[in-house]
Amino acid sequence: MNEIKPALRVSGLTKIYRLYNHPMDRLKELLCRQPRHSDFVALRDITFELPHGRTLGIIGDNGAGKSTLLQLVAGTMTPTCGTIERDGVVLGLLELGVGFHAEFTGRQNIFLYGDVLGLSRRLIQAGVDEIIAFAELEAFIDQPLKTYSTGMRMRLAFSLITTLDPDVLIVDEALSVGDVYFQKKCIDRMLEFRNRGRTIIFCSHSLYQVSVFCDETIWLQAGQIRMYGETLQVIPAYEAWQAQRSVQHDQADAGVNREILVRIISIELLNQQPCWRGDDLRFRLHIESASSDLLFHVSFSIKMQNGYGVFATGTHLIGHPPLQGRERDILITYPKVPLMGGIYSAHARIFDDQGLMIYHEKILNEFEVRKDSLELGVCHLENDWQIE
C-alpha cells in the first residue's frame, strides 16, 4: 500500500544569518580568512508535516521567525540546514510585489510572473481576464506598476496567485493592506480555496481569524516552535502567555489604520457592582453601521484575568442570520450566571457576514463577580450529595 505523501514535510529546518557591523567586513573576512561576523539564528530545528487539504496557522510575536519560515517553505530562501519536501505547486503571497517589475504594466507583470514560474503563456492568457476582474484593476491594468498604490499591488498579487490555483497557498500578513471591502473578497476566496480541498498556510495577527480558519497552528517564539497542535489548544495558550507579559510592545503592529464600516459605540454592564453568583448578568451593546445594507455578525465573550475565555457566543455561532441596520441595540443576558468569584472582562466583536473577518471590537475591563460559598473553581456546578 502506497504511503500518502503530505503536502509539506519540514524536517530540522534551521536558518542562520551572518550579521556584519560594516559593509567592508564581508570583504575582509573573505581576504583574511578570519570571521568578522556574528550569527543570528532566525529559525532552529523546525519540524512538522502538513497533510493535503489542511490549513495551518502561524502565530507569534514580531521577530519570532514567521516570515522566514514562510519564505523557506515558499522556496524564495534557502535554509542553512534541514529539508523541505513539497508535494505539488507551492505559491506564496509574501512580500507584496515580489517578482513584479515596477516599469512594466500590470498586464505585463501577470505574464512576467507566469514566465518566472515556468507556466505556459496559453495558461496565463486563459486566466488573465479573471485575474484582472477579481483585482478590479480594469482601468489601471495597462499602466506601469510604479503608479500603483500598495493596496493595488496587493490586489493584483493576491488575484494572480489564487487564480493560478496552487496546491499549497501561503498567505502572510498581506491581507492587512488595502481597504476592508477587498480584504473581505480575499477572505471569501480563501474560504472557497479551502473548501476545494487545497492546503493553506496562513500567518496573521488576528488570532480569531486563525482560530476559525486553521485546523492546526504553530506558535513560534525566538525562532523555535513553542507549541504545535490543534488550533483550539494553541490559541488559548498563546493568549494566556500574552496576558502575562507586562509590556505589550508587539501589539503595535496589529493596529492597522483601516476604514471601519460598522463599530461598537458602547458596551455597558447593566448590573450594579459587584455582581453575585446567581444574578442575571446583563450587558448592552450599541452598534452603528455606515450602511443600512451591510450584513454583519456580533460575538460576545467573557474572559478571566489570565486571558482564558470562560464562554464565547455570537450570532454566527448560534446560527442566527447576519444583522443589518444603521443603529442596533443588543441586550445580552446570562440568566443566573454560574461564575465563581473573581475579576472578569467582556469582549465584543463585529464580523463580516461569514463571521470570519473582524470589523471592530471593544473590551469592557474588570467587572467583579462574588461567590456565596467557599467552593472553588471557575463556574458553579449544581451538586447533590447523598452520604450514607
Buried (B, 14 or more C-beta within 10 A) or exposed (E): EEEEBBBBBBEEBBBBEBEBEEEEBEEEBEEEEEEBEEEEBBBBBBEBBBBBBBBBBBBBBEBBBBBBBBBBBBEBBEBBEBEBEBBEEBBBBBBBBBBBBEEBBBBBBBBBBBEEBEBEEEEBEEBBEEBBEBBBBEEBBEBBBEEBEEBBBBBBBBBBBBBBEBBBBBBBBBBBBBEBEBBBBBBBBBBEBBEEEBBBBBBBBBBBBBBBBBBBBBBBBBBBBBBBEEBEEBBBBBBBBBBEEEEEEBEEEBEEEBEBBBBBEEBEBEBEEEBBBBBEBBBBBBBBBEEEEBBBBBBBBBBBEEBEBBBBBBBBEEEEEBBBBEEBEBEBEBEEBBBBBBEBBBBBBBBBBBBBBBBBBBBBEEBEBBBEEEEEEEEBEEEEEEEE
